[in-house]
């Protein structure tokens, strides 16, 4: 069984750059990886929700995993998105992540089929019993339609191979219950950029972040201040970045993040249907926020 995997800090939920024709843009992926690592993030999370995993074929999913792991070359941990609403499919993706040397996987709660709490438990138990790699549970009821409650999370925390959870329920009492009773080596990461500071004030270990795509240096600094219990400094950065954090979800993630990176000249703005480009009204608001942070020149 895999040895315990501990993580503290910022892991960026990477977008998946695409060319104008919709093909994966391998060179843009490599540039983004370099931008992230040189800016001081602590880890990378390819092919999660922000990476448009729902519309990638299995070969494409594997390809993005491979490129990110190859480009990072061991400099930071790679926590690969490898979830599915089919337990067999999640195991298959997890096996590929293990084969390429990923540090861990992020495995989203099964969506659409809405398992019971026992179904969640059995799903994750089947994964960790099938593949020898640390697994982070990903609880995001706004996407999946079902919540993994605190009791089930704490049951899962006792399974060898379960490294922690990305908690994106927005339910602070639930987060507090997990933090109060979790085992010593169980990692709790925020799944919501805007809630990272309050969750870390309660004892969370870091975040899997969308806004770090655009501001990896500043957001990493904020999280490091939190880890050092310097919440006054952390709050200053939190307030500076809050508008951008919120605008990243003014339309479905990753539409705003990819639009922002395109404005910053880092990627081509291209999506897979059913995702579509941002409305002009929202794009204007996003550009203003980027201008205020000096990420793009004023129009």
Protein Blocks (a to p, Z undefined) as FASTA:
>chain_A
ZZddddedjdddddddddfkopacfklmmmmmmmmmmnopabdcehilknommmgcfklm
mmmmmmmmmmnnomaccdddfbdfbfklmmmmmmmmmmnopabdcddddehjlpafklmm
mmmmmmmmmpgcdddddddfklnopacdfklmmmmmmpghiabdcdfkhpaklmmmmmmm
gcfklccddfbfklmmmmmmnopabdcdfklmmmmmlmmmmmmmmmnopaklmmmmmmmm
mmmmmmmmmpccfklmmmmmmmnopaccddddfbdcddfklmmmmmmmmmmnopaccZZ
